[in-house]
Amino acid sequence: MKQFFLILLLSLMASSAYCCDCSEKPSIRKNWESANQVFIGNVIKVDSLLYGGYGEKVYSFTIKIKKSFKGDIYSGRDYRTILYVDTAACDFPFAIGGEYLIYAKQDNFVLHCSLCSRTDLLNNVSKEELNAIADLQKEDFKNRKQIRIIKFQNNTEYQIDLVKNSFEESLKRKNLIINILSGIVVTLLLIILVFLIKRNKRIN
């Protein structure tokens, strides 16, 4: 019964939230690029015992991810929390039990969704949009793979440069030591030569 009233309250807030001024939904690509995480998930729980800094009501939705398109999902960490503030007209109100395609933005480690995004019930999402997201996911994976390769190459080149520089420095130190020793030997030979010349003069 308590959940029924909570859902009813959220529905009322959802109707009032449409005063949010969204001229038009962004394109799939634009929404993808602006989102930190994109996934399909089920809303399994809502916690309403939260309040903001000014006493505003904050709802915390727990969502179980079914399929992730953007954002790393680790084993055993496939739950996400999305906040809804009742004074924020543009926050997206979820319904418990609903299955959604979610474009979530992250702000200070907290996820939130906007009515102005393409977040919607999965049943309302066209097959074309899901296919477009899958293509964007492949493109993103390819780009990230390319970035990893470039980073690996750069790191390899950096390591080679380090070894090369280390070898050159070692060679310079070796040459310096050889030059110093050569100078000492030459100096000693000159001293010995001078000594021998003076000795011969005395004898003569």
C-alpha positions in Angstrom: 0.0 0.0 0.0 2.9 2.3 0.9 4.5 1.6 -2.5 1.2 2.4 -4.3 1.0 5.9 -2.7 4.7 6.4 -3.5 4.1 5.5 -7.1 1.0 7.7 -7.2 3.0 10.6 -5.8 5.7 10.2 -8.3 3.2 10.1 -11.1 1.7 13.4 -9.9 5.2 14.9 -9.8 5.9 13.5 -13.3 2.8 15.4 -14.6 4.0 18.6 -12.9 7.5 18.1 -14.1 6.5 18.5 -17.7 6.8 22.2 -17.2 10.4 21.5 -17.9 11.2 23.4 -21.1 12.5 20.9 -23.6 12.4 22.3 -27.1 13.1 18.9 -28.7 14.8 15.6 -27.9 18.5 15.6 -28.8 19.6 13.3 -31.6 20.7 9.7 -30.6 24.4 10.5 -31.2 24.2 13.8 -29.3 22.5 12.2 -26.4 25.0 9.3 -26.5 28.0 11.7 -26.4 26.6 13.8 -23.5 25.7 10.7 -21.4 28.3 9.1 -19.1 26.4 5.8 -19.0 23.8 4.3 -21.4 22.0 1.1 -20.4 18.8 -0.9 -20.2 17.6 -1.5 -16.7 14.8 -2.5 -14.4 13.8 -0.2 -11.5 13.6 -2.5 -8.5 13.4 -0.1 -5.6 12.9 3.5 -4.5 14.0 5.2 -1.3 12.2 8.4 -0.3 13.8 8.9 3.1 16.3 11.4 1.7 16.4 15.2 1.8 18.6 17.8 0.1 20.4 20.7 1.6 17.3 22.9 1.6 14.9 20.3 2.8 13.8 19.2 -0.6 12.6 15.6 -1.1 15.1 13.4 -2.8 14.1 10.0 -4.3 16.8 7.3 -4.8 16.0 4.8 -7.5 17.9 1.5 -7.5 18.2 0.1 -11.0 19.4 -3.4 -12.1 21.3 -3.2 -15.3 20.2 -5.7 -18.0 22.4 -4.5 -20.8 25.1 -1.8 -20.9 25.9 0.1 -24.0 28.2 2.8 -22.5 30.1 2.7 -19.2 32.1 -0.1 -17.6 30.1 -2.7 -15.7 32.0 -5.0 -13.4 30.9 -8.4 -12.2 28.6 -8.1 -9.2 28.3 -4.3 -9.7 25.4 -4.2 -12.1 23.2 -1.9 -9.9 23.0 1.8 -10.3 21.4 4.5 -8.2 19.7 7.5 -9.9 18.5 10.5 -7.9 15.3 12.4 -8.5 14.8 15.8 -6.7 11.2 16.9 -6.5 12.1 20.5 -6.9 14.0 19.8 -10.1 11.5 20.1 -12.9 13.7 18.3 -15.4 14.6 15.2 -13.4 13.2 12.0 -14.9 10.7 10.2 -12.6 10.9 6.4 -12.8 8.3 3.9 -11.9 9.1 0.8 -9.8 9.0 -2.3 -12.0 9.5 -0.4 -15.2 12.1 -1.3 -17.8 13.9 1.7 -19.3 16.5 2.7 -21.8 18.5 5.2 -19.7 20.9 7.9 -20.7 22.5 8.9 -17.4 24.8 11.8 -16.6 27.2 11.8 -13.7 27.8 14.7 -11.4 30.1 14.3 -8.4 29.8 10.5 -8.6 25.9 10.7 -8.6 23.8 9.7 -11.6 20.8 11.6 -12.8 18.5 11.6 -15.8 16.7 14.4 -17.5 13.2 14.6 -19.1 15.0 16.4 -22.0 17.1 13.3 -22.7 16.0 10.3 -24.7 15.5 8.2 -21.5 12.2 6.4 -21.8 10.4 3.2 -21.1 11.9 0.4 -23.3 8.5 -0.3 -24.9 8.5 3.3 -26.2 12.0 3.0 -27.7 12.2 2.2 -31.4 14.2 -0.7 -32.8 16.1 1.8 -35.0 17.3 3.7 -31.8 18.5 0.4 -30.2 20.3 -0.5 -33.4 21.8 3.0 -33.6 23.0 2.7 -30.0 24.6 -0.7 -30.7 26.4 0.8 -33.7 27.6 3.7 -31.4 28.8 1.1 -28.9 30.9 -0.6 -31.5 32.3 2.7 -32.7 33.1 3.7 -29.1 34.8 0.3 -28.5 36.8 0.6 -31.7 37.9 4.2 -30.7 38.9 3.1 -27.2 40.8 0.1 -28.6 42.7 2.5 -30.9 43.4 4.8 -28.0 44.8 1.9 -26.0 47.0 0.9 -29.0 48.3 4.5 -29.4 49.0 4.7 -25.6 50.8 1.3 -25.7 52.9 2.5 -28.7 53.7 5.8 -27.0 54.6 3.9 -23.8 56.8 1.5 -25.8 58.5 4.4 -27.6 59.0 6.1 -24.2 60.5 3.0 -22.7 62.8 2.6 -25.7 63.8 6.3 -25.3 64.6 5.7 -21.7 66.8 2.8 -22.5 68.5 4.7 -25.3 69.0 7.8 -23.1 70.3 5.6 -20.3 72.8 3.9 -22.7 73.9 7.2 -24.0 74.4 8.6 -20.5 76.4 5.5 -19.6 78.5 5.8 -22.7 79.2 9.5 -21.9 80.2 8.6 -18.4 82.5 5.8 -19.7 84.1 8.2 -22.2 84.5 10.8 -19.5 86.3 8.3 -17.2 88.5 7.1 -20.1 89.5 10.8 -20.9 90.2 11.5 -17.2 92.4 8.3 -16.9 94.1 9.1 -20.2 94.9 12.6 -18.9 96.3 11.2 -15.6 98.5 8.7 -17.5 99.8 11.4 -19.9 100.5 13.7 -16.9 102.4 10.9 -15.1 104.4 10.1 -18.2 105.4 13.8 -18.5 106.4 13.9 -14.9 108.5 10.7 -15.3 110.0 12.1 -18.5 110.9 15.4 -16.8 112.4 13.5 -13.9 114.6 11.4 -16.2 115.8 14.4 -18.1 116.8 16.2 -14.9 118.5 13.1 -13.7 120.5 12.7 -16.8 121.7 16.3 -16.6 123.0 15.8 -13.1 124.9 12.7 -14.1 126.5 14.4 -17.0 
